[in-house]
Each structure stands twice: as C-alpha cells, then as structure tokens.
C-alpha cells in the first residue's frame, strides 16, 4: 500500500471540504446534472480518442496508484553481485539452483537463457525487446489519465456555459439568477476538482511506477549480460552503481 497516495487523496478531499465548510454547507456543492456533464462528457471524449482496450488497461493500472511493489535498486545490485561472484567461482551452471528462488519472470528467464548457454547477443535482444514492450504498455495508463485530466475542465466549462445560457433565458425573474448562477459555476468546480485531485495525479504516479520498473529491468539486463560475459563482479558493480543514489553508492563503496 502506497501511503503517499492515501495521504494525497485524503489531503485533497480534506483541504477542499475544509474550504467549503468554512463558509457554507457541502450540500450546496452537489448537483447531479453537473456531475453527469463532467464525468459523462470526459469518459465519452476519452473513448472517442482511445480504443476500448486502452481504456480498460488504464482502469486496471489505476490500482498501482495505491498498491504496487517494486524492488529497491540496491537490492537488485546486491543480488546480481552475489550471482556474479558465484558464477565466477563455480561456473554459470552453478546459478541454476538459484532459479527456483526467483519470482521475477524477467530475471528468471534471462538467467535461464544464461545457464542454457545462449549467445550474449540473443540474450540482450530478448531482454531489450521485453523492456521496450513493458515501457510501451506502461505508457498507456498515464497517457489516458493525462488526456482525461485535460478534458474534465473543458467539460466543466461547457456545463458552466449551459447554466449561463439557461440563466440568461430567465432574466425576467431576478429571483432565479442567483441559484442558476451557482449551479453554472459548480460544473467548472467539478471539472477542475476531478482533474487535479484524481486524473492528473494518477497519471503522474503511474508514470513514476513505470519509470522505476523500467530502471530495475535495465539493471537486471546489465547484470545478466555481465554475468554471461564472465566479467569480474567488481566491473559489474562499477556498471550498476550509476543506477543508485549517491548515498547507496557510498554504502556500496564502503562495503
């Protein structure tokens, strides 16, 4: 569970609710037609711009905003250094026993190819193609949510224009101007709220998760290729430390 996402959602709701309750009731900010215009219009426009498959992918990926597990880069580096040391001392076949303890299918497949004696160029090609496909698939969710974040305020403005037109059509009754003006502005509020509290932050978080995943895959690629080439673990460490923060690099140097 990503605590930052929970804090962000609760904080966003709480800040807006606090600002409303200072001067009024939350009930006056509820208007069903406005909700339908913003949410329905945003979904309709997004479906027009993206295939249904992308919409489904984005919806499924949204759970990663709150729940995702990605190994720390330094853990991967240490694991690869251990495997490299073992392979250096006892040969590539000695790491086959480690395969059953590896849950990551990407790493497991790469090490299996290494144990099987596949050419290094072939291993690199397979691993790089997997990275490219993963990067491409991971871009779908952020792109869909970013697009929705752009549509929502636009439909909020459309709802406001609808409300203003309705208000102007009844100017002969001054008592209706205030309520209708209020309803007109609520639609803009909905559009901005949904975009800035949900859609755009969702896109940013999914992009971050995908970037971290790709970084880890690149670490594993560099590590496996180095092991397959029979390079010294020290050389592997020098290659992989560029993926670590400065503090982790210092810890690695001290170790």
C-alpha positions in Angstrom: 0.0 0.0 0.0 1.4 3.4 -1.0 0.9 5.7 2.0 1.7 8.8 -0.1 -1.2 8.2 -2.4 -3.6 7.7 0.5 -2.4 10.9 2.2 -2.7 12.7 -1.1 -6.4 11.6 -1.7 -7.4 12.3 1.9 -5.5 15.6 1.9 -7.0 16.7 -1.4 -10.6 15.9 -0.2 -9.9 17.4 3.2 -8.5 20.6 2.0 -11.4 21.3 -0.4 -14.0 20.2 2.2 -12.4 22.4 4.8 -12.5 25.4 2.5 -16.2 24.8 1.7 -17.3 24.2 5.3 -15.8 27.5 6.5 -18.4 29.4 4.6 -21.2 27.1 3.6 -22.6 23.5 3.5 -21.2 20.7 1.4 -24.8 20.1 0.1 -24.9 23.2 -2.0 -22.0 21.8 -4.0 -24.0 18.8 -5.1 -25.6 19.0 -8.5 -26.4 15.8 -10.4 -26.6 17.3 -13.9 -23.2 18.9 -13.4 -21.7 15.5 -12.4 -23.2 13.8 -15.5 -21.9 16.5 -17.8 -18.3 16.4 -16.4 -17.9 12.7 -15.8 -20.0 11.5 -18.7 -18.5 14.0 -21.2 -14.9 13.2 -20.1 -15.5 9.5 -20.5 -17.2 9.9 -23.9 -14.4 12.1 -25.2 -11.7 9.8 -24.0 -13.4 6.8 -25.6 -13.5 8.7 -28.8 -9.8 9.4 -28.6 -8.6 5.9 -27.4 -9.6 2.3 -28.2 -11.5 0.5 -25.6 -8.5 -1.7 -24.9 -6.5 1.3 -23.7 -9.4 2.5 -21.5 -9.5 -1.0 -19.9 -5.8 -1.1 -19.5 -5.8 2.4 -17.8 -8.6 1.3 -15.4 -6.7 -1.9 -14.4 -3.4 0.0 -14.0 -5.1 2.6 -11.6 -4.7 0.1 -8.7 -0.9 0.7 -8.9 -1.5 4.2 -7.6 -2.3 2.7 -4.2 -0.7 -0.8 -4.4 2.5 -1.7 -6.1 5.7 -3.4 -5.1 9.0 -2.7 -6.8 12.3 -3.9 -5.5 14.8 -1.3 -4.4 17.6 -0.9 -7.0 20.3 -1.5 -4.4 18.7 -4.9 -3.5 18.9 -5.9 -7.2 22.5 -4.8 -7.4 23.5 -6.8 -4.4 21.6 -9.8 -5.7 23.3 -9.6 -9.0 26.7 -9.2 -7.4 26.1 -12.4 -5.4 25.1 -14.3 -8.5 28.1 -12.9 -10.4 30.5 -14.0 -7.6 29.0 -17.5 -7.5 29.2 -17.8 -11.3 32.8 -16.5 -11.3 33.9 -19.1 -8.8 31.8 -22.2 -9.8 30.7 -21.5 -13.4 27.4 -20.5 -15.0 25.7 -23.8 -14.3 26.1 -23.2 -10.6 23.5 -20.5 -10.6 20.8 -22.8 -11.9 20.0 -23.7 -8.3 19.0 -20.0 -7.7 16.3 -20.0 -10.3 13.7 -21.7 -8.1 14.0 -18.8 -5.6 13.4 -16.1 -8.2 9.9 -14.8 -8.6 10.6 -12.1 -11.2 9.8 -13.9 -14.6 12.0 -11.4 -16.5 15.1 -12.1 -14.4 14.3 -15.8 -14.2 14.0 -16.1 -18.0 17.2 -14.2 -18.5 19.2 -16.3 -16.1 17.8 -19.5 -17.6 19.0 -18.4 -21.0 22.4 -17.7 -19.5 22.6 -21.1 -17.9 21.5 -22.7 -21.2 24.5 -21.1 -22.9 22.6 -18.9 -25.2 24.7 -16.3 -27.1 25.0 -13.0 -25.3 23.7 -11.1 -28.3 20.5 -13.2 -28.3 20.0 -12.7 -24.5 20.5 -8.9 -24.9 18.0 -8.8 -27.8 15.3 -10.7 -25.8 15.8 -8.6 -22.7 15.8 -5.3 -24.6 12.6 -6.3 -26.5 10.9 -7.1 -23.2 12.0 -3.7 -21.8 10.6 -1.9 -24.9 7.3 -3.7 -24.7 7.0 -3.1 -21.0 7.7 0.6 -21.4 5.1 0.9 -24.2 2.5 -0.9 -22.2 3.2 1.2 -19.1 2.7 4.5 -21.1 -0.9 3.7 -21.8 -2.3 4.4 -18.3 -0.5 7.8 -17.8 -1.5 8.9 -21.4 -5.2 8.1 -20.8 -5.4 9.8 -17.4 -3.5 12.8 -18.7 -5.9 13.1 -21.5 -8.9 12.8 -19.2 -7.3 15.4 -17.0 -7.4 17.8 -19.9 -11.0 17.0 -20.9 -12.5 17.3 -17.5 -12.0 21.1 -17.0 -13.2 21.6 -20.6 -16.5 19.8 -19.9 -16.8 21.8 -16.7 -16.6 25.0 -18.7 -19.2 23.6 -21.1 -21.5 22.9 -18.2 -21.0 26.4 -17.0 -21.9 27.8 -20.4 -25.1 25.7 -20.4 -26.0 27.0 -17.0 -25.3 30.6 -18.0 -27.5 30.3 -21.1 -30.3 28.9 -19.0 -29.9 31.7 -16.6 -30.0 34.4 -19.3 -33.1 32.9 -20.7 -35.0 33.7 -17.5 -33.7 37.2 -16.7 -37.3 38.3 -16.4 -37.3 36.5 -13.0 -34.5 38.0 -10.9 -35.1 35.5 -8.1 -33.7 32.7 -10.2 -30.5 34.4 -11.3 -28.5 33.6 -8.1 -29.4 29.9 -7.8 -28.8 29.2 -11.5 -25.5 31.1 -11.5 -24.4 29.0 -8.6 -25.3 25.8 -10.4 -23.4 27.0 -13.5 -20.2 27.6 -11.6 -20.4 24.2 -9.8 -19.8 22.4 -13.1 -16.4 24.2 -13.5 -15.6 23.3 -10.0 -16.3 19.6 -10.6 -14.1 19.6 -13.7 -11.2 21.2 -12.0 -11.6 19.1 -8.9 -11.7 15.8 -10.7 -8.7 16.7 -12.9 -6.4 18.0 -10.2 -7.3 15.6 -7.3 -7.6 12.4 -9.3 -6.8 12.2 -13.0 -3.5 14.2 -13.3 -2.0 12.8 -10.1 -3.0 9.3 -11.2 -1.1 9.9 -14.4 2.0 11.2 -12.6 2.1 8.3 -10.2 1.6 5.6 -12.9 4.4 7.2 -14.9 6.7 7.1 -11.9 5.9 3.5 -11.2 6.6 2.6 -14.8 9.9 4.5 -14.8 11.0 2.7 -11.7 10.1 -0.7 -13.2 12.0 0.1 -16.4 15.0 1.2 -14.4 15.0 -2.1 -12.5 14.7 -4.1 -15.7 17.7 -2.2 -17.1 19.7 -3.0 -14.0 18.9 -6.7 -14.5 19.8 -6.5 -18.1 23.2 -5.0 -17.4 23.8 -7.6 -14.6 22.8 -10.7 -16.6 24.8 -9.6 -19.7 27.9 -9.0 -17.5 27.4 -12.4 -15.8 27.1 -14.1 -19.2 30.2 -12.4 -20.4 32.2 -13.7 -17.4 33.1 -10.2 -16.2 34.6 -9.7 -12.7 32.0 -8.7 -10.0 33.9 -5.5 -9.4 33.4 -4.5 -13.0 29.7 -5.3 -12.7 29.5 -3.2 -9.5 31.0 -0.2 -11.3 28.5 -0.6 -14.1 25.5 -0.8 -11.9 26.3 1.9 -9.3 25.2 4.5 -11.8 21.6 3.4 -11.2 21.9 4.1 -7.4 21.5 7.2 -5.4 24.7 8.9 -4.1 24.1 7.6 -0.6 23.7 4.0 -1.9 26.8 4.4 -4.0 28.8 5.4 -0.9 27.4 2.5 1.0 28.4 0.2 -1.8 31.9 1.7 -1.9 32.3 1.2 1.8 31.1 -2.4 1.5 
